[in-house]
């Protein structure tokens, strides 16, 4: 039961992060005329921070990382690097295969996010928020 709840909340947090991710990358490219590769890095860092907040507050509220906020955020970012590598590789591959997507970077960004979700969930649950939160 707890695993199913965590999966659903993780998915909700992922959707929230995805909205930040694709919104920021699309705005930077469309309105700021940024390079889509650089814009994607900024959007990913923003989205990863949003998902860290969501997951520590909701998804893994009953679990503890045993770290202070800053160290927990750094550990989160480190763990999410595997998912980020998958995410970014899918993004770059899609832009390389279909250059017309450069005008719509939100689409390959979303595809990358979906592919990385499983890796991110497992690393968050098994490596960062692995202990039950103490009631004391």
Beta strands, then each sheet from edge to edge (+ up, - down):
strand 1: 63-64
strand 2: 131-132
sheet 1: 1+ 2-
end
